[in-house]
Amino acid sequence: MSSSYHQMVDGEWLVVPRKGFKEQCCDCGLVHRLNFRINKQGRIEIQVYRDERATAGARKAFNFTKD
C-alpha cells in the first residue's frame, strides 16, 4: 500500500479534512495524523497522533546512515 503526499511550499494555504489529515516531514519522513475541530469559543483545536505505520512506509525510500 502506497500513500502520496502533497508537496507544500512555504506560505501555501491548504484546505484540510476535519479528521485523518496526514502530514509527513520532508527531512525525516515522520508522519503525523491530525484531527481538527472548532471549540465552543470558535477557536481551532488540533489533535495529533504519530502514525507509526505510515512513517515506516514513507521511510522505506530514505537512505539513512548510522551515526
PyMOL Python script that loads the backbone (N, CA, C, O; Angstrom):
from pymol import cmd

cmd.read_pdbstr("""\
ATOM      1  N   MET A   1       0.853  -1.181   0.000  1.00  0.00           N
ATOM      2  CA  MET A   1       0.000   0.000   0.000  1.00  0.00           C
ATOM      3  C   MET A   1       0.890   1.231   0.000  1.00  0.00           C
ATOM      4  O   MET A   1       1.802   1.347   0.819  1.00  0.00           O
ATOM      5  N   SER A   2       0.629   2.129  -0.899  1.00  0.00           N
ATOM      6  CA  SER A   2       1.462   3.313  -1.041  1.00  0.00           C
ATOM      7  C   SER A   2       0.619   4.565  -0.857  1.00  0.00           C
ATOM      8  O   SER A   2      -0.503   4.650  -1.359  1.00  0.00           O
ATOM      9  N   SER A   3       1.160   5.526  -0.143  1.00  0.00           N
ATOM     10  CA  SER A   3       0.484   6.806   0.029  1.00  0.00           C
ATOM     11  C   SER A   3       1.283   7.884  -0.663  1.00  0.00           C
ATOM     12  O   SER A   3       2.510   7.814  -0.728  1.00  0.00           O
ATOM     13  N   SER A   4       0.594   8.877  -1.180  1.00  0.00           N
ATOM     14  CA  SER A   4       1.296  10.021  -1.743  1.00  0.00           C
ATOM     15  C   SER A   4       0.913  11.244  -0.921  1.00  0.00           C
ATOM     16  O   SER A   4      -0.195  11.332  -0.391  1.00  0.00           O
ATOM     17  N   TYR A   5       1.835  12.175  -0.826  1.00  0.00           N
ATOM     18  CA  TYR A   5       1.636  13.366  -0.023  1.00  0.00           C
ATOM     19  C   TYR A   5       1.791  14.593  -0.910  1.00  0.00           C
ATOM     20  O   TYR A   5       2.642  14.621  -1.799  1.00  0.00           O
ATOM     21  N   HIS A   6       0.972  15.598  -0.666  1.00  0.00           N
ATOM     22  CA  HIS A   6       1.032  16.854  -1.411  1.00  0.00           C
ATOM     23  C   HIS A   6       2.276  17.621  -0.986  1.00  0.00           C
ATOM     24  O   HIS A   6       2.479  17.839   0.209  1.00  0.00           O
ATOM     25  N   GLN A   7       3.106  18.031  -1.921  1.00  0.00           N
ATOM     26  CA  GLN A   7       4.315  18.801  -1.623  1.00  0.00           C
ATOM     27  C   GLN A   7       3.929  20.263  -1.453  1.00  0.00           C
ATOM     28  O   GLN A   7       3.544  20.925  -2.417  1.00  0.00           O
ATOM     29  N   MET A   8       4.030  20.763  -0.231  1.00  0.00           N
ATOM     30  CA  MET A   8       3.680  22.144   0.078  1.00  0.00           C
ATOM     31  C   MET A   8       4.872  23.059  -0.186  1.00  0.00           C
ATOM     32  O   MET A   8       6.023  22.621  -0.172  1.00  0.00           O
ATOM     33  N   VAL A   9       4.583  24.317  -0.422  1.00  0.00           N
ATOM     34  CA  VAL A   9       5.619  25.335  -0.499  1.00  0.00           C
ATOM     35  C   VAL A   9       5.377  26.313   0.645  1.00  0.00           C
ATOM     36  O   VAL A   9       4.249  26.451   1.118  1.00  0.00           O
ATOM     37  N   ASP A  10       6.417  26.983   1.085  1.00  0.00           N
ATOM     38  CA  ASP A  10       6.293  27.926   2.198  1.00  0.00           C
ATOM     39  C   ASP A  10       5.190  28.938   1.924  1.00  0.00           C
ATOM     40  O   ASP A  10       5.133  29.534   0.848  1.00  0.00           O
ATOM     41  N   GLY A  11       4.319  29.127   2.900  1.00  0.00           N
ATOM     42  CA  GLY A  11       3.254  30.118   2.802  1.00  0.00           C
ATOM     43  C   GLY A  11       1.990  29.637   2.110  1.00  0.00           C
ATOM     44  O   GLY A  11       1.013  30.382   2.038  1.00  0.00           O
ATOM     45  N   GLU A  12       1.983  28.420   1.605  1.00  0.00           N
ATOM     46  CA  GLU A  12       0.816  27.902   0.891  1.00  0.00           C
ATOM     47  C   GLU A  12      -0.305  27.555   1.873  1.00  0.00           C
ATOM     48  O   GLU A  12      -0.050  27.010   2.947  1.00  0.00           O
ATOM     49  N   TRP A  13      -1.544  27.875   1.497  1.00  0.00           N
ATOM     50  CA  TRP A  13      -2.715  27.500   2.288  1.00  0.00           C
ATOM     51  C   TRP A  13      -3.276  26.211   1.710  1.00  0.00           C
ATOM     52  O   TRP A  13      -3.260  26.007   0.497  1.00  0.00           O
ATOM     53  N   LEU A  14      -3.768  25.349   2.576  1.00  0.00           N
ATOM     54  CA  LEU A  14      -4.322  24.069   2.151  1.00  0.00           C
ATOM     55  C   LEU A  14      -5.599  23.806   2.929  1.00  0.00           C
ATOM     56  O   LEU A  14      -5.604  23.876   4.158  1.00  0.00           O
ATOM     57  N   VAL A  15      -6.678  23.506   2.227  1.00  0.00           N
ATOM     58  CA  VAL A  15      -7.920  23.114   2.889  1.00  0.00           C
ATOM     59  C   VAL A  15      -7.759  21.653   3.280  1.00  0.00           C
ATOM     60  O   VAL A  15      -7.460  20.808   2.436  1.00  0.00           O
ATOM     61  N   VAL A  16      -7.957  21.356   4.563  1.00  0.00           N
ATOM     62  CA  VAL A  16      -7.743  20.001   5.060  1.00  0.00           C
ATOM     63  C   VAL A  16      -9.047  19.412   5.588  1.00  0.00           C
ATOM     64  O   VAL A  16      -9.951  20.144   5.990  1.00  0.00           O
ATOM     65  N   PRO A  17      -9.137  18.082   5.583  1.00  0.00           N
ATOM     66  CA  PRO A  17     -10.323  17.462   6.174  1.00  0.00           C
ATOM     67  C   PRO A  17     -10.294  17.622   7.683  1.00  0.00           C
ATOM     68  O   PRO A  17      -9.228  17.844   8.258  1.00  0.00           O
ATOM     69  N   ARG A  18     -11.442  17.513   8.332  1.00  0.00           N
ATOM     70  CA  ARG A  18     -11.502  17.675   9.787  1.00  0.00           C
ATOM     71  C   ARG A  18     -10.852  16.514  10.522  1.00  0.00           C
ATOM     72  O   ARG A  18     -10.350  16.700  11.630  1.00  0.00           O
ATOM     73  N   LYS A  19     -10.847  15.322   9.939  1.00  0.00           N
ATOM     74  CA  LYS A  19     -10.261  14.156  10.603  1.00  0.00           C
ATOM     75  C   LYS A  19      -9.374  13.394   9.633  1.00  0.00           C
ATOM     76  O   LYS A  19      -9.640  13.341   8.433  1.00  0.00           O
ATOM     77  N   GLY A  20      -8.318  12.804  10.176  1.00  0.00           N
ATOM     78  CA  GLY A  20      -7.480  11.904   9.401  1.00  0.00           C
ATOM     79  C   GLY A  20      -6.472  12.558   8.475  1.00  0.00           C
ATOM     80  O   GLY A  20      -5.878  11.867   7.648  1.00  0.00           O
ATOM     81  N   PHE A  21      -6.255  13.859   8.581  1.00  0.00           N
ATOM     82  CA  PHE A  21      -5.248  14.529   7.755  1.00  0.00           C
ATOM     83  C   PHE A  21      -3.868  14.017   8.166  1.00  0.00           C
ATOM     84  O   PHE A  21      -3.567  13.935   9.357  1.00  0.00           O
ATOM     85  N   LYS A  22      -3.030  13.672   7.189  1.00  0.00           N
ATOM     86  CA  LYS A  22      -1.687  13.189   7.484  1.00  0.00           C
ATOM     87  C   LYS A  22      -0.657  14.182   6.980  1.00  0.00           C
ATOM     88  O   LYS A  22      -0.782  14.745   5.893  1.00  0.00           O
ATOM     89  N   GLU A  23       0.365  14.382   7.802  1.00  0.00           N
ATOM     90  CA  GLU A  23       1.453  15.293   7.466  1.00  0.00           C
ATOM     91  C   GLU A  23       2.763  14.506   7.574  1.00  0.00           C
ATOM     92  O   GLU A  23       2.991  13.794   8.551  1.00  0.00           O
ATOM     93  N   GLN A  24       3.620  14.645   6.555  1.00  0.00           N
ATOM     94  CA  GLN A  24       4.916  13.969   6.554  1.00  0.00           C
ATOM     95  C   GLN A  24       6.026  14.999   6.511  1.00  0.00           C
ATOM     96  O   GLN A  24       5.982  15.935   5.713  1.00  0.00           O
ATOM     97  N   CYS A  25       7.033  14.827   7.378  1.00  0.00           N
ATOM     98  CA  CYS A  25       8.206  15.693   7.356  1.00  0.00           C
ATOM     99  C   CYS A  25       9.068  15.326   6.156  1.00  0.00           C
ATOM    100  O   CYS A  25       9.355  14.150   5.933  1.00  0.00           O
ATOM    101  N   CYS A  26       9.480  16.318   5.387  1.00  0.00           N
ATOM    102  CA  CYS A  26      10.274  16.034   4.197  1.00  0.00           C
ATOM    103  C   CYS A  26      11.719  15.683   4.543  1.00  0.00           C
ATOM    104  O   CYS A  26      12.416  15.108   3.707  1.00  0.00           O
ATOM    105  N   ASP A  27      12.188  16.010   5.741  1.00  0.00           N
ATOM    106  CA  ASP A  27      13.564  15.712   6.131  1.00  0.00           C
ATOM    107  C   ASP A  27      13.741  14.297   6.690  1.00  0.00           C
ATOM    108  O   ASP A  27      14.735  13.635   6.388  1.00  0.00           O
ATOM    109  N   CYS A  28      12.788  13.830   7.500  1.00  0.00           N
ATOM    110  CA  CYS A  28      12.970  12.537   8.170  1.00  0.00           C
ATOM    111  C   CYS A  28      11.874  11.530   7.859  1.00  0.00           C
ATOM    112  O   CYS A  28      12.011  10.358   8.209  1.00  0.00           O
ATOM    113  N   GLY A  29      10.792  11.947   7.215  1.00  0.00           N
ATOM    114  CA  GLY A  29       9.722  11.035   6.843  1.00  0.00           C
ATOM    115  C   GLY A  29       8.715  10.741   7.939  1.00  0.00           C
ATOM    116  O   GLY A  29       7.807   9.937   7.725  1.00  0.00           O
ATOM    117  N   LEU A  30       8.838  11.361   9.109  1.00  0.00           N
ATOM    118  CA  LEU A  30       7.900  11.134  10.202  1.00  0.00           C
ATOM    119  C   LEU A  30       6.504  11.615   9.795  1.00  0.00           C
ATOM    120  O   LEU A  30       6.346  12.737   9.314  1.00  0.00           O
ATOM    121  N   VAL A  31       5.500  10.767   9.991  1.00  0.00           N
ATOM    122  CA  VAL A  31       4.131  11.097   9.600  1.00  0.00           C
ATOM    123  C   VAL A  31       3.269  11.249  10.851  1.00  0.00           C
ATOM    124  O   VAL A  31       3.318  10.416  11.756  1.00  0.00           O
ATOM    125  N   HIS A  32       2.480  12.320  10.892  1.00  0.00           N
ATOM    126  CA  HIS A  32       1.509  12.546  11.964  1.00  0.00           C
ATOM    127  C   HIS A  32       0.118  12.565  11.359  1.00  0.00           C
ATOM    128  O   HIS A  32      -0.077  13.028  10.235  1.00  0.00           O
ATOM    129  N   ARG A  33      -0.846  12.059  12.112  1.00  0.00           N
ATOM    130  CA  ARG A  33      -2.250  12.129  11.738  1.00  0.00           C
ATOM    131  C   ARG A  33      -2.869  13.229  12.587  1.00  0.00           C
ATOM    132  O   ARG A  33      -2.740  13.218  13.811  1.00  0.00           O
ATOM    133  N   LEU A  34      -3.539  14.175  11.947  1.00  0.00           N
ATOM    134  CA  LEU A  34      -4.102  15.327  12.644  1.00  0.00           C
ATOM    135  C   LEU A  34      -5.618  15.365  12.483  1.00  0.00           C
ATOM    136  O   LEU A  34      -6.147  15.096  11.404  1.00  0.00           O
ATOM    137  N   ASN A  35      -6.305  15.703  13.566  1.00  0.00           N
ATOM    138  CA  ASN A  35      -7.744  15.960  13.545  1.00  0.00           C
ATOM    139  C   ASN A  35      -7.961  17.408  13.967  1.00  0.00           C
ATOM    140  O   ASN A  35      -7.230  17.931  14.807  1.00  0.00           O
ATOM    141  N   PHE A  36      -8.960  18.048  13.387  1.00  0.00           N
ATOM    142  CA  PHE A  36      -9.250  19.452  13.658  1.00  0.00           C
ATOM    143  C   PHE A  36     -10.692  19.602  14.111  1.00  0.00           C
ATOM    144  O   PHE A  36     -11.569  18.856  13.676  1.00  0.00           O
ATOM    145  N   ARG A  37     -10.931  20.570  14.986  1.00  0.00           N
ATOM    146  CA  ARG A  37     -12.297  20.922  15.347  1.00  0.00           C
ATOM    147  C   ARG A  37     -12.320  22.372  15.809  1.00  0.00           C
ATOM    148  O   ARG A  37     -11.294  22.958  16.157  1.00  0.00           O
ATOM    149  N   ILE A  38     -13.519  22.925  15.799  1.00  0.00           N
ATOM    150  CA  ILE A  38     -13.708  24.287  16.303  1.00  0.00           C
ATOM    151  C   ILE A  38     -14.417  24.161  17.646  1.00  0.00           C
ATOM    152  O   ILE A  38     -15.483  23.552  17.733  1.00  0.00           O
ATOM    153  N   ASN A  39     -13.824  24.738  18.696  1.00  0.00           N
ATOM    154  CA  ASN A  39     -14.388  24.616  20.036  1.00  0.00           C
ATOM    155  C   ASN A  39     -15.533  25.611  20.246  1.00  0.00           C
ATOM    156  O   ASN A  39     -15.876  26.371  19.341  1.00  0.00           O
ATOM    157  N   LYS A  40     -16.114  25.600  21.432  1.00  0.00           N
ATOM    158  CA  LYS A  40     -17.271  26.459  21.727  1.00  0.00           C
ATOM    159  C   LYS A  40     -16.950  27.942  21.666  1.00  0.00           C
ATOM    160  O   LYS A  40     -17.849  28.763  21.486  1.00  0.00           O
ATOM    161  N   GLN A  41     -15.670  28.298  21.815  1.00  0.00           N
ATOM    162  CA  GLN A  41     -15.246  29.697  21.726  1.00  0.00           C
ATOM    163  C   GLN A  41     -14.902  30.096  20.286  1.00  0.00           C
ATOM    164  O   GLN A  41     -14.472  31.223  20.040  1.00  0.00           O
ATOM    165  N   GLY A  42     -15.093  29.163  19.327  1.00  0.00           N
ATOM    166  CA  GLY A  42     -14.819  29.458  17.925  1.00  0.00           C
ATOM    167  C   GLY A  42     -13.349  29.338  17.546  1.00  0.00           C
ATOM    168  O   GLY A  42     -12.951  29.784  16.470  1.00  0.00           O
ATOM    169  N   ARG A  43     -12.536  28.742  18.417  1.00  0.00           N
ATOM    170  CA  ARG A  43     -11.101  28.584  18.146  1.00  0.00           C
ATOM    171  C   ARG A  43     -10.837  27.193  17.589  1.00  0.00           C
ATOM    172  O   ARG A  43     -11.516  26.231  17.946  1.00  0.00           O
ATOM    173  N   ILE A  44      -9.855  27.099  16.720  1.00  0.00           N
ATOM    174  CA  ILE A  44      -9.481  25.825  16.117  1.00  0.00           C
ATOM    175  C   ILE A  44      -8.632  25.030  17.100  1.00  0.00           C
ATOM    176  O   ILE A  44      -7.686  25.558  17.684  1.00  0.00           O
ATOM    177  N   GLU A  45      -8.976  23.759  17.278  1.00  0.00           N
ATOM    178  CA  GLU A  45      -8.189  22.844  18.093  1.00  0.00           C
ATOM    179  C   GLU A  45      -7.634  21.756  17.178  1.00  0.00           C
ATOM    180  O   GLU A  45      -8.289  21.331  16.226  1.00  0.00           O
ATOM    181  N   ILE A  46      -6.412  21.314  17.484  1.00  0.00           N
ATOM    182  CA  ILE A  46      -5.753  20.268  16.703  1.00  0.00           C
ATOM    183  C   ILE A  46      -5.398  19.121  17.637  1.00  0.00           C
ATOM    184  O   ILE A  46      -4.880  19.342  18.732  1.00  0.00           O
ATOM    185  N   GLN A  47      -5.676  17.898  17.202  1.00  0.00           N
ATOM    186  CA  GLN A  47      -5.317  16.688  17.922  1.00  0.00           C
ATOM    187  C   GLN A  47      -4.336  15.931  17.044  1.00  0.00           C
ATOM    188  O   GLN A  47      -4.625  15.685  15.873  1.00  0.00           O
ATOM    189  N   VAL A  48      -3.167  15.551  17.589  1.00  0.00           N
ATOM    190  CA  VAL A  48      -2.091  14.971  16.784  1.00  0.00           C
ATOM    191  C   VAL A  48      -1.699  13.600  17.320  1.00  0.00           C
ATOM    192  O   VAL A  48      -1.568  13.407  18.529  1.00  0.00           O
ATOM    193  N   TYR A  49      -1.513  12.649  16.402  1.00  0.00           N
ATOM    194  CA  TYR A  49      -1.010  11.319  16.732  1.00  0.00           C
ATOM    195  C   TYR A  49       0.119  10.975  15.766  1.00  0.00           C
ATOM    196  O   TYR A  49       0.032  11.285  14.578  1.00  0.00           O
ATOM    197  N   ARG A  50       1.170  10.343  16.261  1.00  0.00           N
ATOM    198  CA  ARG A  50       2.220   9.834  15.383  1.00  0.00           C
ATOM    199  C   ARG A  50       1.674   8.580  14.705  1.00  0.00           C
ATOM    200  O   ARG A  50       1.118   7.708  15.372  1.00  0.00           O
ATOM    201  N   ASP A  51       1.827   8.485  13.387  1.00  0.00           N
ATOM    202  CA  ASP A  51       1.352   7.333  12.622  1.00  0.00           C
ATOM    203  C   ASP A  51       2.556   6.452  12.301  1.00  0.00           C
ATOM    204  O   ASP A  51       3.250   6.670  11.308  1.00  0.00           O
ATOM    205  N   GLU A  52       2.796   5.456  13.153  1.00  0.00           N
ATOM    206  CA  GLU A  52       3.976   4.599  13.025  1.00  0.00           C
ATOM    207  C   GLU A  52       3.985   3.825  11.715  1.00  0.00           C
ATOM    208  O   GLU A  52       5.031   3.693  11.078  1.00  0.00           O
ATOM    209  N   ARG A  53       2.838   3.318  11.313  1.00  0.00           N
ATOM    210  CA  ARG A  53       2.769   2.514  10.090  1.00  0.00           C
ATOM    211  C   ARG A  53       3.070   3.351   8.847  1.00  0.00           C
ATOM    212  O   ARG A  53       3.840   2.932   7.983  1.00  0.00           O
ATOM    213  N   ALA A  54       2.460   4.530   8.762  1.00  0.00           N
ATOM    214  CA  ALA A  54       2.714   5.408   7.616  1.00  0.00           C
ATOM    215  C   ALA A  54       4.153   5.897   7.612  1.00  0.00           C
ATOM    216  O   ALA A  54       4.754   6.039   6.547  1.00  0.00           O
ATOM    217  N   THR A  55       4.722   6.159   8.806  1.00  0.00           N
ATOM    218  CA  THR A  55       6.116   6.581   8.896  1.00  0.00           C
ATOM    219  C   THR A  55       7.038   5.488   8.377  1.00  0.00           C
ATOM    220  O   THR A  55       7.957   5.758   7.603  1.00  0.00           O
ATOM    221  N   ALA A  56       6.790   4.241   8.807  1.00  0.00           N
ATOM    222  CA  ALA A  56       7.628   3.125   8.340  1.00  0.00           C
ATOM    223  C   ALA A  56       7.559   2.989   6.827  1.00  0.00           C
ATOM    224  O   ALA A  56       8.577   2.758   6.175  1.00  0.00           O
ATOM    225  N   GLY A  57       6.361   3.133   6.266  1.00  0.00           N
ATOM    226  CA  GLY A  57       6.213   3.048   4.815  1.00  0.00           C
ATOM    227  C   GLY A  57       6.921   4.184   4.095  1.00  0.00           C
ATOM    228  O   GLY A  57       7.554   3.969   3.061  1.00  0.00           O
ATOM    229  N   ALA A  58       6.816   5.390   4.636  1.00  0.00           N
ATOM    230  CA  ALA A  58       7.452   6.551   3.992  1.00  0.00           C
ATOM    231  C   ALA A  58       8.968   6.465   4.068  1.00  0.00           C
ATOM    232  O   ALA A  58       9.665   6.880   3.142  1.00  0.00           O
ATOM    233  N   ARG A  59       9.482   5.924   5.174  1.00  0.00           N
ATOM    234  CA  ARG A  59      10.931   5.882   5.372  1.00  0.00           C
ATOM    235  C   ARG A  59      11.615   4.802   4.561  1.00  0.00           C
ATOM    236  O   ARG A  59      12.844   4.779   4.498  1.00  0.00           O
ATOM    237  N   LYS A  60      10.864   3.904   3.938  1.00  0.00           N
ATOM    238  CA  LYS A  60      11.479   2.872   3.096  1.00  0.00           C
ATOM    239  C   LYS A  60      12.291   3.500   1.957  1.00  0.00           C
ATOM    240  O   LYS A  60      13.287   2.930   1.513  1.00  0.00           O
ATOM    241  N   ALA A  61      11.862   4.664   1.494  1.00  0.00           N
ATOM    242  CA  ALA A  61      12.543   5.334   0.381  1.00  0.00           C
ATOM    243  C   ALA A  61      13.753   6.137   0.838  1.00  0.00           C
ATOM    244  O   ALA A  61      14.547   6.569   0.002  1.00  0.00           O
ATOM    245  N   PHE A  62      13.918   6.350   2.152  1.00  0.00           N
ATOM    246  CA  PHE A  62      15.034   7.121   2.675  1.00  0.00           C
ATOM    247  C   PHE A  62      16.257   6.217   2.808  1.00  0.00           C
ATOM    248  O   PHE A  62      16.123   5.018   3.055  1.00  0.00           O
ATOM    249  N   ASN A  63      17.430   6.784   2.645  1.00  0.00           N
ATOM    250  CA  ASN A  63      18.676   6.044   2.836  1.00  0.00           C
ATOM    251  C   ASN A  63      19.398   6.610   4.042  1.00  0.00           C
ATOM    252  O   ASN A  63      20.384   7.335   3.910  1.00  0.00           O
ATOM    253  N   PHE A  64      18.886   6.264   5.247  1.00  0.00           N
ATOM    254  CA  PHE A  64      19.504   6.755   6.476  1.00  0.00           C
ATOM    255  C   PHE A  64      20.819   6.026   6.729  1.00  0.00           C
ATOM    256  O   PHE A  64      20.933   4.831   6.460  1.00  0.00           O
ATOM    257  N   THR A  65      21.811   6.749   7.247  1.00  0.00           N
ATOM    258  CA  THR A  65      23.081   6.130   7.620  1.00  0.00           C
ATOM    259  C   THR A  65      23.198   6.145   9.125  1.00  0.00           C
ATOM    260  O   THR A  65      22.693   7.055   9.784  1.00  0.00           O
ATOM    261  N   LYS A  66      23.866   5.135   9.679  1.00  0.00           N
ATOM    262  CA  LYS A  66      24.065   5.078  11.117  1.00  0.00           C
ATOM    263  C   LYS A  66      25.092   6.117  11.526  1.00  0.00           C
ATOM    264  O   LYS A  66      26.046   6.385  10.796  1.00  0.00           O
ATOM    265  N   ASP A  67      24.887   6.703  12.713  1.00  0.00           N
ATOM    266  CA  ASP A  67      25.824   7.721  13.231  1.00  0.00           C
ATOM    267  C   ASP A  67      27.137   7.090  13.596  1.00  0.00           C
ATOM    268  O   ASP A  67      28.050   7.781  14.048  1.00  0.00           O
TER     269      ASP A  67
END
""", "prot")
cmd.dss("prot")
cmd.show_as("cartoon", "prot")
cmd.util.cbc("prot")
cmd.orient("prot")
